[in-house]
């Protein structure tokens, strides 16, 4: 029988050398974080639309950070854990954990306008 996610997490955490955040994953987070800083310098905020046609991975990164933050606040363990340091760094650059309007409500023309600004 395949163990539940909770049981799998418990078993993995019992392995002394098991690391949730690998150097590669941390490096990817840093890369996307730097891209987010560049986005903010260009557009004045961290509200990357999803999908973001110029760098689709950046939109996914932003969405993932919001999901992971919500899970963290609810005490739910995810496949990736957002560290307190990462939360602080995102907040330092003005990252918003809540988005007032969904991209679908704004419309595709807004995405195109943002792209050419």
N, C-alpha and C positions, 0 to 999 in steps of 0.2 A: 504494500500500500504506500502511496506517495504521501509524505507528511504535509501538513498544512503549511501555509506561509509562516505563520507564527512559530510552528514547531521547527521549521527550517531555519528561521532566524535564530531561535534559541540554540539550536545545535551548532550553527556557525559561530555564534558568540562564545561558545564553550571552547573553541579552538584558540589557544593562546596567541598564535601567530597570525590569526585571521585579521585582515585589514579591510574595513568597509570602503574607505576612500583610497584607491590606488594612486600612485604617482601620475599615471597617465590620465586618470579621471580628473585629478586636481589640476594638471596641466591644461586639460581641455576647458575646465571651469575658468582658469585664469585667462585663456585665450578669448573666451566668450565675454568675460568681464571687461577685458580691454576693448573689445568690439563695442560693448555697451557704452563705455566711456566715450568712444569716438562718435557713436550715434547721438549721445546726449550733447556733445560739442556741436554737432551738426544741426540737430533739431530742437535742442533746448529741454528735452525731457527724456525719460527712460521708457516711455510707452511705445515700445516697438510693436507694430501691428503683426498679427498672425493671420494669414501668411505675410511675410515680409519678402517681397520679390527680390530685393537686392542681395540679402543674406538670409535665406530661409532658416538656417541654423540659429541665427540670433533671435528670431521670433520664437522659435521653439525653446531656446535657452530661457528667455524671459518667462514664457508660460510655465516651464518646468520649475523655475525658482518660486513662482507664486504657488504652484501646487505643493511643492515640498515644504514651503513655509506654512501653508495651511495644515498639512499633515503634522508638521512639527508642533504647531500650536495645539493641535488636538491630541498630541501624544501618540500618534500612529507612526510606526517605523516603516520606512519605505526602502526601496532598493538603493537609494542614495540618500544620505542624510545631509541636510544643509547645516553647516556648522555655525556656531554663534559668531565666529569671526567673519564668515561669509555674509551672514545677515547684517552685521555691523557695516561691512564694506559696501554692501548694496545700499543700505540706508544713508551712508555718508555721501553717496553720489546722487541722492534724491530718488531712489527707487521706490515706487509705489506698489504696495502689496495688493491693493485693490484697484481695479480698473472701473471707472464710472460707467463707461459704455463699451459694449462689445463691438469688435471690428465689423461684424456683419451688419450692425445697426448704422454704422458710419457710412459704409458703402465702398465699393471698389474705386469710385472716382476720388475719394479721399486718399486712398493708398497711392494712386497715381500722382496726385498732387504732392503728397509727402515725398515721393521719390524724386521729383524734379526740383524741389525747393533748393 
